[in-house]
Amino acid sequence: MELSDIVNAVSKIQGYFNTHFDGEITLEALSSAAGYSKYHTVRMFEELTGKTPFETIRTLRQTKSAQPYRPLIIRLWM
């Protein structure tokens, strides 16, 4: 498998994250978006990003949920 194939698959997965982050995200859906088996999807994603897809989803959701509080936190520190 070429590096460009892996980058393309991971890009598709990240696009799926961004459009579905507030809903249910399954490994089946991610592997379908990537066009690979569940095993290869997780392996490729972790190999390229250093995190599993579900670690990435958790981080994305935490970041998005904290955004409304950012201005409040900045004002508290001033």
C-alpha positions in Angstrom: 0.0 0.0 0.0 1.4 3.4 -1.0 1.7 6.3 1.4 -0.5 8.4 -0.8 -3.3 5.7 -0.4 -3.0 5.9 3.4 -3.0 9.7 3.4 -6.1 9.7 1.2 -7.9 7.2 3.4 -7.1 9.1 6.6 -8.2 12.3 4.9 -11.6 10.7 4.2 -11.9 9.6 7.8 -11.1 13.0 9.1 -13.6 14.5 6.8 -16.2 12.0 8.1 -15.3 13.1 11.7 -15.9 16.7 10.9 -19.3 16.2 9.3 -20.5 13.6 11.9 -18.7 14.6 15.1 -22.0 15.3 17.0 -23.6 12.0 16.1 -22.7 8.3 16.4 -19.5 7.3 14.7 -18.9 3.6 14.2 -15.9 1.7 13.0 -18.1 0.3 10.2 -18.9 3.9 9.0 -15.2 4.9 9.2 -14.0 1.8 7.3 -16.7 2.4 4.7 -15.6 6.1 4.3 -12.0 5.0 4.0 -12.7 2.1 1.7 -10.8 -0.5 3.7 -11.6 -3.2 6.3 -12.1 -2.2 9.9 -8.7 -3.6 10.8 -6.8 -1.7 8.1 -8.7 1.5 8.8 -7.6 1.6 12.4 -4.1 0.5 11.6 -3.6 3.1 8.8 -5.1 5.9 10.9 -3.0 5.1 13.9 0.1 4.7 11.8 -0.3 8.1 10.2 -1.7 10.1 13.1 -0.3 8.4 16.2 -3.8 8.1 17.7 -6.6 5.6 17.2 -9.7 7.0 15.4 -11.7 6.9 18.7 -9.0 8.8 20.6 -9.2 11.4 17.8 -13.0 11.6 18.0 -12.8 12.1 21.8 -10.3 14.9 21.4 -12.4 16.6 18.7 -15.6 16.4 20.8 -13.8 17.8 23.9 -12.4 20.6 21.9 -15.7 21.5 20.2 -17.6 21.3 23.5 -15.1 23.6 25.2 -15.2 26.4 22.5 -18.3 28.2 24.0 -16.4 28.6 27.3 -13.2 30.0 25.7 -14.2 33.7 25.9 -15.2 33.3 29.5 -12.0 31.6 30.5 -9.9 34.3 28.8 -11.9 37.0 30.7 -11.4 35.3 34.0 -7.6 35.3 33.5 -7.4 39.0 32.7 
